[in-house]
């Protein structure tokens, strides 16, 4: 007879810019949250104090949920001691693991805290995954660009190491960790948490004859990711942690998207026949219907997950990197103060925000001052009057915002209670918390033998014991074995409180953080490897790590190299292909209609790149031709 296989835990991982957002994410169903520390996080504007992280950990751990802290920038030599000190503080604050990219942390004197290899490590092959797993990382965050088959290949190669993959949110056009466009042009490095979002700029496209083919289009700006319908396939491919992007997003965004993915992942778990289970405890109740389409997005795609070569017009948001909103109707007529919509449009509310594309392709926004039937009266004079037939989009839903603000969420853990009375007049309350695997017994010695009641007492006692509103618990059942004996409500209340205190104490004593990995003595994947600046080595400890495993060191990251700022430098490698997006793939006859080599120039700026295409590998690289580093002019 075959041994029954233990269910594999699936984790929903939500972002948080601050403690309030992190706690909201936990309340709305996240199994774990990730947030920045006071420094060295890849989102410099989303940092948190040690005290804030400790507060989040205290809340999260009550549900067996985890707190991961990002320390995922590259580290300079003069910062090594500071980072080592920071990690020790984070460990004592209750952080469950660190998300890092710099190999120097493997050489530091750290407490027993687990390390997760950030997406900035740019893991896209089984070889790289094995290298990281052998180095001591307990989890690997995969590159966003991978397909299901590629994910499975990597997961199979590092069996026993957790695999984490993004499922929702903004997407980098370049492989993460290998984008040096911001550092090259402006001295603002994505690997230092200061990405200037060069990919969101408008660009002009020129063909091989120097002819301007497109003007002012966001040629490198990706749509957002939404893989909600593919969570089951991702789990089957080996993904354990499902990551939502958005450490700069507001709390309503995080609540809405987290709740939506909680419901979707629960459906996967329920349909798995016991193969999967939740990674934390507690059920969330909230007063709104989750809908990612009503939160900020640039239009959705699954990226390369289910198709390694998405077709024309599938990936980029060429017209604007902003949130267009949801289409609600078309213009019938308009003037400088109002827009009248054709019949059949979605209902609008005073205070909504709507937008439309102007004839030049740019996006215009209007605040709805009031609604009169089909007529929108604008809150300000329209700079451009939309033509009849122009599509109108709603990018602020006032009714939805009010609903989110009114919503109150409670995440509760179900418990079973048994009440009994011993022969020695000791009142006993057994509490079983099967979700977290704890059971406690509270006792109270009565002053005298209880009197026999004249009528049944079970219902009254049940109401007292179930009064758990000021706790995280919800009574799922009360087994009353006291019979007709009368027990005062005050005594029951005292016993219930004692039992809940014991249950909370039991969790604190039994809670276990993830165990750290161990560095291997020999990592074959590094033997003979020649490091380049794309390996992002920025300090002596990282260099020592690579050298000790046989790598050829000497080349450091762009952020610290002293080479002259020469032209013709690769600043991005992308799986996204502009030719394919425009329907001019070189592998097809359509490629002839767009003569190369192609160049893009930031609209109105002296910043130019050449696009090079590796059709055999289906990759596009971006090479700097001209740039200047005057930040004020660039911004």
C-alpha positions, 0 to 999 in steps of 0.5 A: 500500500502506498503512503499517502502524500502530505499536502503541499502548502500554497502561499499567497504573498502580498506586498506592503509599503507600510505596516498598515498595508501589511496588516490589511493584507493579512486581514484580507487573506494573505499567507505572507507579506513582503515589505522593505526594511529601513534601507537596501530594499529595491523600492527605496520609497517603501521602507519601514522601521524595525518597530513597524516590522515587529508590529506586523510580525506580531499580527501575522504570526497569530495566523501562522502567516509570514513576514518577509523583508526585502534587503534586495539591493546590491551592497557597497563595501562601506555598507557591509557592516550596516547590512549585517547589523540590519539583518540581526535587528530584523531577525529579533523583530520577528522577520521570517526570511529576507529577500536578497540578491547580493551574495555578500549576505552568504558571507556575513555573520548572520543569525539563523534566518532564511534567505530567499533569492530575489527576482533581482537574481535573474533566475531563468535556468535550472543551472542558475536555480541549482547554484542558488539552492546549493548556496543556501537559499531556501526559496527562489523567486523566478524571473517573470518571463518564464513559461509553465514548462520552464517553471516546471523544469526549474522546480524539478531541478531544485526539488526541496527548494521553494519556488515563488513566482509573480502572479499579478501587477506591474512588469519590467520590460527587462529581465529583473536585475539585468536592467541598467538603463536608469543607472547608465542614463541617470545614475539611478539604479534599479539594483539600488532601489531607485529605478527611474522607470525608463521603460515608461517614457514615450519614444520615437521609433526610427527604421534603418533609413532613419525614417520616423515610424512612430512618435511619442509611443510608450514602446517599452511599457508593459501591460500589467500581469494577471494570472488568476485563471492559471494558478492551478497550472502554476501550482502543478508546475511546482510554484509554492508561493504566488506573489502579488507585485505592488510595494508602492500601491495604496492600501485599497489596491492591496486589499482588493487584489489580495482578497481576489487572489485569496478566493481564487487560490482557495478554489484551486486548493479545494479542487485539488483533492487534498494535494494542496493546502493553505499556508496559514490559518483563518478565514477573512470576511469583508464588505466588498466584492473583490475585482482586480479590474477596478484597481489600477492596471495598465490592461492585463496579460499573462506575460509569457506563462502560457505562450512563449511568443505572444502575438501582435499587440498582446504585451505593450501599452503603447498609448499610455503607461497610466491607468486608462480605466474601464470602458463605459460608453461612447460620446454622442456629443460634447462641449467645453463643459459637458459630455453626453454619452450614447444610450446604454452606458454604465451608470456614473456617480458624482465624483467619478473620474473619466478619461478619453484619448485625444486625437494626438493619442494622449490621455485626457482626464475629467472629474465628474461634477454631476450626472444628468441622465446621459450627460456628464457635467465636468468639474473643469473646462475641457481642454479638448472636446472629444468627438462623437464616437470617442470611447469614454473610460472610468478610472475612478469609481466613487461608489466603489471607493466609498464601499472600500472605505466602509468595508470592515474586515475580520479574519478569524480562526475557528475553534472547538470548545468542550465544557465539562465539570469534574467530580471535584467541582473543577470547571474545565474548558478544552479548546481545540484550534485545528487550523494551527494545530494547538489545543489547551485546557483552562480550569477554574476551581468553583467555590462550591458544587453548582446548584441544579437549574430548573431549566436547561442551561446549554443555550445560555452557556453557549452564548457566553462561551461564543462571545469572542468578538474582541479576539481573532477566534470564532467558535465553530462548536460548543460541546456542553457536558455540564448538564443541568448544573447552573454556572454563573455567566461571570464564571464562564466569562473568566474561564473563556478568557483564561482559555483564549490566553492559553491558546495565544500563549501556545501559539507563541511557544510553538510558532516556528520560523523557516529554517535557514539553508546551508552554504555548500562546499562546492557549487559546480555551476560556478566553476569556471564562470566568468563574471560580467557586470550583469552579475552585479558584484558590488563588494569584496564579500560577494567577490570572495563568494564567487571566487571560493567556488571557482568563478573568474572574478574581477568585473564589478557591477556598473554601479561601482565600475570605473570604466568610462561612460562609453557608447554602445553599451547593453542596458536591457535584455528583454524577452519582449520583442518590439518587432513581434508586438508591432507585427513585424517579426523577422521570422515572418514575411511581415518583418520586411515591412520594418527595415532595420536596424531599429532605433528608439529615441526618448521623445523630446530628449537626447537619449537614443537606443538601438534595438538588436534582435536575437531571433534564435533565442527570441530575445531583444536587447537594448543598447545605448547609443547616446545619452546624457546624465543631467537628471533634471533635464531627463525628468 
